[in-house]
Amino acid sequence: MELIKGFEHIVRENEPLAALTRLRLGGVAEYYAEPTNIDELVGLIKRFNEHDLPIRMIGNGSSVVIRDEGVSGLVIHLAAPEFCKIEVNGNKISAGGGVQLAHFVSTAVREGLAGPENFAGLPGTVGGALHSNADANGVAIGTWAQSAMVVTRTGEVLARSRDEMNFAYRQSSLSELAIVSAEFEFESEPSEELTKRLQKLWIVQRASQPAYAENAAYIFKDHGGESASKLIEQAGLKGTRVGDVEISDRDANYFVAGPNATCDEVVRLVELVRSQVNERLEIDLQPGITIW
Ligand SMILES: Cc1cc2nc3c(=O)[nH]c(=O)nc-3n(C[C@H](O)[C@H](O)[C@H](O)COP(=O)(O)OP(=O)(O)OC[C@H]3O[C@@H](n4cnc5c(N)ncnc54)[C@H](O)[C@@H]3O)c2cc1C
């Protein structure tokens, strides 16, 4: 087939995406690819762009929900070793876009680089986290970013310096299609101190989140410094359910999906929470998840 000619070894058609997301639901990707190097990534992007087909990046699928009818065009996953490299150089870490946040955190803690320990237990990849400037315990990943390598929707490879990047609450200016790698800089702190902090934060996080085995996603952004979890709880919505999707009784900002859950039920529960919080507290909560 002309569209994927030369890329047959890395492209799959009608690939189920549910297992690649935290809620473990939704349909297939029309095309799905795991490029093994930057040339394949760029080549694929150019090819699908020439055919005017949509292209999306997926990381750990922690904040992506797949529609039941599936996703048209191409979904790219930077899971190959080339995109999962991590290197430490003094106070700096260079990480591929596909690096797991858990690996990023453990590397920083081991090397005595302070900050990432705050991300204890946060699911995701470096690329996904930078895309939406993930934050936890009052610190955001963009704070440490010094540069990034990105690929645009037309297949151009660009280097973004610190001056060219802007980060705000759950937002970054890295809106190009793919974040391939990034370099971060940190303050030093004894590794033993960071390990202790990491362990404490991990315990607190585990106690407040739904059980690890559950299919759960963190749904809304905080509102003007107020925690979305508290606002949803204040609106009396803990435990509310639509079909097989339920608001967690541990933390109201988590939706937990049962085995028969659908994307449509997630969307209806999001709408229900937004309208109820608006009606009761006059606050318009914004979702932090993306529905494909
Ligand atoms: C249990 C749980 C707890 C969470 N707690 C928090 C929290 O405390 N704070 C917080 O900020 N978030 C939280 N989240 C959300 C999530 O962890 C972060 O948003 C995470 O950084 C997303 O990374 P990901 O790789 O899973 O991205 P995905 O969910 O796969 O993708 C998210 C977005 O990033 C884009 N993207 C992914 N990879 C790339 C790439 N390489 N280049 C360009 N774009 C890319 C996708 O297209 C999509 O638009 C939580 C999620 C869960 C499930």
The ligand as a Tripos MOL2 file, in Angstrom:
@<TRIPOS>MOLECULE
LIG
   53    58     1     0     0
SMALL
NO_CHARGES

@<TRIPOS>ATOM
      1 C1         -3.2210    8.0880   38.3260 C.3       1 LIG1
      2 C2         -2.8510    9.3720   37.6310 C.ar      1 LIG1
      3 C3         -2.3790   10.4680   38.3650 C.ar      1 LIG1
      4 C4         -2.0160   11.6510   37.7430 C.ar      1 LIG1
      5 N1         -1.5730   12.7060   38.4750 N.ar      1 LIG1
      6 C5         -1.1690   13.8450   37.8450 C.ar      1 LIG1
      7 C6         -0.6300   14.9450   38.5930 C.ar      1 LIG1
      8 O1         -0.5370   14.9250   39.8040 O.2       1 LIG1
      9 N2         -0.1900   16.0220   37.8940 N.ar      1 LIG1
     10 C7         -0.2550   16.0890   36.5300 C.ar      1 LIG1
     11 O2          0.1850   17.0980   35.9480 O.2       1 LIG1
     12 N3         -0.7800   15.0880   35.8020 N.ar      1 LIG1
     13 C8         -1.2330   13.9860   36.4220 C.ar      1 LIG1
     14 N4         -1.7400   12.9490   35.7040 N.ar      1 LIG1
     15 C9         -1.7760   13.0680   34.2390 C.3       1 LIG1
     16 C10        -0.5490   12.4370   33.5690 C.3       1 LIG1
     17 O3          0.2110   11.6770   34.4660 O.3       1 LIG1
     18 C11         0.3640   13.4750   32.9720 C.3       1 LIG1
     19 O4         -0.3550   14.3580   32.1720 O.3       1 LIG1
     20 C12         1.4650   12.7970   32.1520 C.3       1 LIG1
     21 O5          2.5360   13.6580   32.0620 O.3       1 LIG1
     22 C13         1.0350   12.4130   30.7610 C.3       1 LIG1
     23 O6          2.1090   11.6770   30.1480 O.3       1 LIG1
     24 P1          1.7750   10.4950   29.1500 P.3       1 LIG1
     25 O7          3.0530   10.0260   28.5740 O.co2     1 LIG1
     26 O8          0.9160    9.4940   29.7840 O.co2     1 LIG1
     27 O9          0.9820   11.2910   28.0160 O.3       1 LIG1
     28 P2         -0.3020   10.7950   27.2110 P.3       1 LIG1
     29 O10        -1.4540   10.7000   28.1420 O.co2     1 LIG1
     30 O11         0.0080    9.6360   26.3690 O.co2     1 LIG1
     31 O12        -0.5000   12.0760   26.2710 O.3       1 LIG1
     32 C14        -0.8930   13.3080   26.8420 C.3       1 LIG1
     33 C15        -0.7560   14.4030   25.7860 C.3       1 LIG1
     34 O13         0.6230   14.5530   25.4770 O.3       1 LIG1
     35 C16         0.8460   14.3230   24.0780 C.3       1 LIG1
     36 N5          2.1310   13.6120   23.9490 N.ar      1 LIG1
     37 C17         2.4810   12.4140   24.4850 C.ar      1 LIG1
     38 N6          3.7610   12.1110   24.1720 N.ar      1 LIG1
     39 C18         4.2190   13.1480   23.4000 C.ar      1 LIG1
     40 C19         5.4510   13.4380   22.7540 C.ar      1 LIG1
     41 N7          6.5190   12.6140   22.8190 N.pl3     1 LIG1
     42 N8          5.5460   14.5820   22.0370 N.ar      1 LIG1
     43 C20         4.5090   15.4530   21.9630 C.ar      1 LIG1
     44 N9          3.3070   15.2220   22.5510 N.ar      1 LIG1
     45 C21         3.1730   14.0990   23.2720 C.ar      1 LIG1
     46 C22        -0.3340   13.4920   23.6080 C.3       1 LIG1
     47 O14        -0.5560   13.6590   22.2320 O.3       1 LIG1
     48 C23        -1.4620   14.0480   24.4700 C.3       1 LIG1
     49 O15        -1.9550   15.2340   23.9010 O.3       1 LIG1
     50 C24        -2.1330   11.7510   36.3360 C.ar      1 LIG1
     51 C25        -2.6140   10.6700   35.5940 C.ar      1 LIG1
     52 C26        -2.9910    9.4880   36.2310 C.ar      1 LIG1
     53 C27        -3.4890    8.3460   35.4120 C.3       1 LIG1
@<TRIPOS>BOND
     1     1     2 1
     2     2     3 ar
     3     2    52 ar
     4     3     4 ar
     5     4     5 ar
     6     4    50 ar
     7     5     6 ar
     8     6     7 ar
     9     6    13 1
    10     7     8 2
    11     7     9 ar
    12     9    10 ar
    13    10    11 2
    14    10    12 ar
    15    12    13 ar
    16    13    14 ar
    17    14    15 1
    18    14    50 ar
    19    15    16 1
    20    16    17 1
    21    16    18 1
    22    18    19 1
    23    18    20 1
    24    20    21 1
    25    20    22 1
    26    22    23 1
    27    23    24 1
    28    24    25 2
    29    24    26 1
    30    24    27 1
    31    27    28 1
    32    28    29 2
    33    28    30 1
    34    28    31 1
    35    31    32 1
    36    32    33 1
    37    33    34 1
    38    33    48 1
    39    34    35 1
    40    35    36 1
    41    35    46 1
    42    36    37 ar
    43    36    45 ar
    44    37    38 ar
    45    38    39 ar
    46    39    40 ar
    47    39    45 ar
    48    40    41 1
    49    40    42 ar
    50    42    43 ar
    51    43    44 ar
    52    44    45 ar
    53    46    47 1
    54    46    48 1
    55    48    49 1
    56    50    51 ar
    57    51    52 ar
    58    52    53 1
@<TRIPOS>SUBSTRUCTURE
     1 LIG1         1 GROUP 0 **** ****
